[in-house]
């Protein structure tokens, strides 16, 4: 049986583009399993409304195309503690 590893997913880069996205702490035996997990977890969009003042609420929507995530977006999380603790 393969040893469970901790993976991270990076997509986009807010240093060079408009938006960046990452997810850390994904427990899975393989990159493929980590990718499948994140695709099932993420919604198509996240939406939140911020009140700039009493008269001007602003809603921000962030959309995700998880079909565009590939194995190239996943790497082993070298900073994670992969001891024999219970998996989340």
Secondary structure, DSSP 4 states (H G I P E B T S, - for coil): -PPPEEEEEEEE-TTTSS-EEEEEEEEESSHHHHHHHHHHH--SEEEEEEESSTT-EEEEEEE--GGG--GGGEEE-TTS--SSPPP-
